[in-house]
Amino acid sequence: MDLPVWTTTRLTTDQGTQYESALFQVLTKFLGTARQRTTSYHPAANGQIERFHRQLKAAVMAHGKFQWSSALPTILLEFRATWKEDLEATTADMVYGAPIRLPEEFLRTTTNSPDSSTFVEKLEEVMQRLLPPKTQHHGQHSVFFSKDLSSCSLVFLRTDALRKGLKPPYEGPFPVLDRNEKIFKMNKNGKELTVNIDHVKPAYVVRDCDSTRLPHQSPQHHRRTCKRTEQQRHPQGLPSLKL
């Protein structure tokens, strides 16, 4: 009997080299899977996985005297048997309809065997009361975005990785390849990079101030314009000193 083969229609990955390789791109195209990239240094793009990784890391650290690969099955068993307040059930309850037996329970001797029909009725009542958790809004705050991000051709990229003390927090400018409301694609040193809009700011190209003064502009107005533009061009530079 031939069993149907199912493939996912959408796949979310990070920007690791194994996912950016030509082999992986050909494979997703062959399977008809649309691939989405998470943005670098932006945990909110995959918040649920990041929270689980935080809990998993803390659990592995608690078993520090053991090899982490040996302690991993026990840790995963703990996660599946842990009561979740928002679901009012464990992960095993949601998958199997009943809690899983922990190793300690195999050592206990039970004298009273529960009635199967009563257990099934109680299980049905519990499963009917299970509801998905309500969406929680932890707060609303407005984030400033420059209006020039919708039309600029060059952007500065914020460096969130560990850097030296005197290294500027922004790199660039880099040319913009594509953009939408939240995602920017840019060419960084010949490599296509996808980042979140929170990590970029527009770059302003400054022309020679001596040749850009319009006929109707006064010298004072022209000097003020050049000064403001020069500050935009060097956002991290030191102010000039007049001797």
N, C-alpha and C positions, 0 to 999 in steps of 0.2 A: 504494500500500500504506500503510495506516495504521500508524504506529509507536506503541507504548504509551508513555504519559507517566507517569513515575515521580515521586513526591513523597516527601519525607522525613517520617517519622512523628514525629520529635522534633528540635527545633532549639534550640540553646543560644546565647544572645546576651548582650551586656552590657546595661546600663541606659541606653544612649544615647537621645537624643530621637528619632532615626529609628526605633528599635525600640519605643519607647513610644507612638508616634503611633497615632491611631485607624485610619489606613489600613493599617498593618502588622498590627494586631490583626485587622481584618476579613479581610486576605489570608490569615493563618494559619488563621483559622476556616474560610475557604472551601476551603483545601487540606486541612483536617483534620489540621493539624500541631500537636502539643503543644509549647508554647514553655516553655523553662526560662531563668531569669535567673541570671547570675553575680553574686556579691555584690561590693559596692564595696570597693576597696582590700584585696582578698583574693586574691593571685595563686594561692594553692593551689587555688582553684576551677577554674582552667584552666591547670594547671602546664605541660603540654606546649607549649601555644601561647606562654606567657610565656617559656619557655626559648628557643623558636625566635625570638621577637621580640628577645631579648637578643643572640643570635648574629647576626641580621640587622642590628641596629643597629651592632654592632661592625664588620661587614663594610662597611656603608655609610660609616662613619667612616674606614675604611682607604682608601676611594676618595674622599677629601675634596676633591681638586682637580677632580673631575668633578661634573657635575650628577647628583644621586642617581637621577633617572629614567633617565638614559642608562646609568648603571653597573648598574642593577638586573638586566637580562638576564644580564650576566656573573656577577653575584653568585649568581643562582639556578642558573646552570650549574655554578658551583663547588659549591654545596650538593648538587646531584644527582649529582655525580661524586666526592664525598668519601666515603672509606671509613669505615664505621661499625663500631666495635669490637664493640658488642653484637650487631649483626646479622651481622657478618662478611661484609658486602656493601655496595654503594652503593645509593642510592635507585633509580638507573637499572637496576641488576641486578634489584631486586625487581619493577620494573614491566615492563621489556622482556626480562628474562632474559639480558641481555648489557650490558657497559659501553658508555656512549656515547663517541663520538669527540670529543676536545677539538680546538680550533682548531689547536693546534700539530701535531697528527697529520696534518692535511691537507697540511702542507708537507714531510713526510717521504716518501721513496720506499721502498716495500717491494719486495723482490725475491722473497721466499719466500711463496707463498700457502698457507695451512694447508689440510689435508685437511678437507673438510666433514663427513664421517662421524666422524672423530676428534674434531672440535670439538663435534659434537652429543653424542657419548658423554660427553665431559668436562663439558659443560654440564649434562647430566642428573645426573651424579654430584654436581656442585656444588649444584644446586637441591635435591636430596634431602637434603643435609646442612644446608640452611638451616632453622633453627628460631627460633621467636619468643624474644625475651630473657626470662629468668626475672625474676619480680618481686623487686625488691630492697627490703628494709626498712632504711632508714638510721638508724633509732633509734625508740625508744618512750619517750614522756614523757607523764606525766599532766598535764592542764590543769585548773585549778580553775574550776568553774562554780558560782555560787550556786544553791542549791536553790530560791530564791524566783523564779528566772527561769521556772519552769514554771507559776507562778500569778500573777505580778505583772501589773498592768494598765498600769503606766507604767515606762519604761526610760530610762536615759541612753545616749546614742550617742557613742562615741569619735570624735574628729575626727582623721583621719590626714593630712588635707591640710595644707599649709604654713600655719602660724598665727603670730600675733604672740607675743612673748615672754611677756606676762602674760595671754594668753587661756587660759581653762581647757581642759583636754584633752577634756572631755565637754560635750555639748550636751543640752538637754532640761529636764525629762522630756517624752517623747512617748508618746501612747497606743499600745498594742499592738493590731493588727488580727487577726493570725494568727501561729502559731508551730508549729515542729516541733522535732526534736532538734537541728538545726543552723541553721535559717533563721528569722529574725524578719521579719514585715511590720509596719510602723508607719506612723503618720500624722505626717509631718514638715511642719508648716506648711501643712497642706491637701493635701499630695502623698504618695501611697503610695510607700514606700521599702522595698526588700528588702535586708537586711544579714545578715552571718554572726553567730552567737552570740558569737564571740570579740570583737565590737566593742561589745557592750552590757553593761550591768549594771543590776540592779533599782533602781527609785526608790521611796522610802518616803515616804508622805504622813503628815505629823505634825499631829495635832490640838492644840488648846489644852491646855497642860499643867495649867492651873488647873482645868479642868472634866472631866478624864479620870481623876482619881485614884479608884480603887475604894474602897469603904468598908473592905475588909479590908486595904488597903495602908497601911503606915506612911509618914509623910512622908519618911523617909530613903530607903526603897525607891522611892518615887515620884520623888524627885529623881534617883536613879541611872538610872531608866528613861528619864526625860525627857532626861537628858544623853546617853545612848547613842543615843537616837532623833534628837536634834538633830545629832549627829555624822554619822549616816547621811543626814540630810536635806541637809547641806552638806558633801559629801566633799572639796570643794576649798577650803573657806573657812579663814580663819585662826582659831586658838583665841581664845576670848574672854578678855579681861584683866579681872581683878578689882582695883580700886583700893581 
